[in-house]
Each structure stands twice: as C-alpha cells, then as structure tokens.
Amino acid sequence: MTREKDIYKVTLLGSVGNLLLMAFKFLSGILAHSSAMIADAVHSASDFLTDIVVIVFVGLSARPKDKDHEYGHGKFETIASLLVGMALAVAAIGIVVSGASKFASWLQGGELPVPGKLALVAALVSILVKELMFQYTYAKGKKLDSSALKANAWHHRSDALSSVGAAAGITGALVLGGRWSVLDPLASIIVGAMLVKTVWDLVWPSIMELTDGSLPEETEKEIIATLLSVPGISQPHNLRTRRIGSGIAIEVHVRMDGQLTLNEAHGKASMAEKLLKGRFGDKAHIIIHMEPARHDSGAETA
C-alpha cells in the first residue's frame, strides 16, 4: 500500500467515526437538554470537516512534479496541516467563549439547565472512541511521517478533552444538584486553554515550512556528519535546508581534492547523496556543489 493510500485509509476510518459520534452527540444533547453535549457535537462536526480537508490535500500532495511545481506538490500537505490547526483554533476559542458566557450568566444569578444521563453516556463514549482514534492516527502519522495525519490526530485528542469537560460538568450537575451545573462551563474553559497550546504546537511548524524555515540544528548536524563520513569530502559549508511536505531539501557546498577527475568527484558526491537519501528518504531533494579543497584553512560548517 502506498503512503497516500495508507493516509486515505486512516483518515476515512476517522471520518466515519466522527460522523457517527457527531450524530450520537447531537441526538443526546437534544434529548438530554445538554448545551455542553450539543457544543461537543459541533466539535465533532469540525473534526469531520478537517478529515475532508486532509483527504483532498493529501491527494494533491501525492501528485508527481510537473512544469508548474518542479519541487513536487508536498507543501499541499503542509497547507492541510495549517488548515486543520486553524480549525482546531476556532474550536478551542469557541469552547472558551461558550464556557465563559455560561459562567458569566451563572455569576449573575442565571440558572443553567441540568442535563440528563444520556448526555453523560454520550460524553463517556466519545472520550473512549476519540482517544482510541488519537492513538491510532498519531501512530500512523509518525510511521508515515505525515504532518497532516499528526495534526488530525490531535484534533481527535481535542475532541476527547472537550468530552472530558462535558462529562465533568454533567456529572457535577447530576450528583451535586442544578446549581453545580456551572462545573460544565468551568471545565470547558480549562480544556479550551489547553487546546490553545496544542494549536500553537501544530500551526507553528507548518508556518515555518511554508516560509522555508530551516531544519532543526540537530538534523543539520546529522547532515554534516553524513557528508564527512564519505572519504575525500571535507569542509561542508553554505548548508541550506527546508522541508517540502514529507520530504526535505538540502543544498550544500563541499570541498574535495582538486586533482580528482570529474568522474571521481562525481562518484563521491553521488555516494554522499545516496547516504543522505538513505537517512532522509528518496523524496529528499539534494544539491551538492563541489569545490577544490583549500588546505590552508580549517574545517567550516553551516
């Protein structure tokens, strides 16, 4: 199974789960008179919509390079990750605003409705299902090196966390009485604040990639070490790196003995390229510029 088909499979399974949970939550929220569960259903609806985004954009990113995209279409997957993160941000802000509004109403003496037991059952089912979906999707995202899948996995986790808030509030209202239904909006505010941090962790790497941010320093050091492991290659410098979807781009200057023939120098560069692709994948875009060695200078690094 190709990488793209595997991503499709994982996302389609998640979308089916989101669709079923969304319907169950809406029905439970209406029948049990639970505004928290209806809000949680809206969150599941946002999950379903982001599944569609991932399916569409991963399909675009799988297209081979063409005259209009000579580096390939990998950044379409990055755009999908950014859109998923933005959708998650909207959901997080919505949770905080809704919870704050209900809490303000409670402070002013307003009565919050006491939800029924069906709403609690729906929340507990959602926590279990969404956490399982998170674990499965995130594991696949790491295996396939898909930022879109990992972002979507965190959207599953966010839905589970919002269901935890709903379950806490519903349980408090059922056990302690109607006045304590305020626990629901208080819990949702805390969950929303946690989601804001999650959103930042998801969105910032996508922004860095779309603005051609460099790879982490540890990765660049590994690239330098790989180059220096090839006999005859020395003094790597002018290293430039960036991500392109699930792949990376490396441009670097290296020095070799100026007495080598063109075939010999090319052979060493090809060996270095093979080692780098063995480490970072066949999609890695690698340019190695060869220069004659300067024996009167020390080693240089990027």
Buried (B, 14 or more C-beta within 10 A) or exposed (E): EEBBEBBBEBBEBBBEBBBEBBEBBBBBBBEBBBBBBBBBBBBBBBBBBBBEBBBEBBBBBBEEEEEEBEEBBBBBBBBBBBBBBBBBBEBBBBBBEBBBEBBEBBEEEEEBBBBBEBBBBBBBBBBEBBBEBBEBBBBBBEEBBBBBBBBBBBBBBBBBBBBBBBBBBBBBBBEEEEEBBBBBBBBBBBBBEBBBEBBEEBBEBBEBBBEEBBBEEEBBEBBBEBBBEBEBBBBBBEBBBBBBBBBBBBBBBBBBBEEBEEEEBEBBBEBBBEBBBEEBEEBBBBEBEBBEBEEEEEEBEB
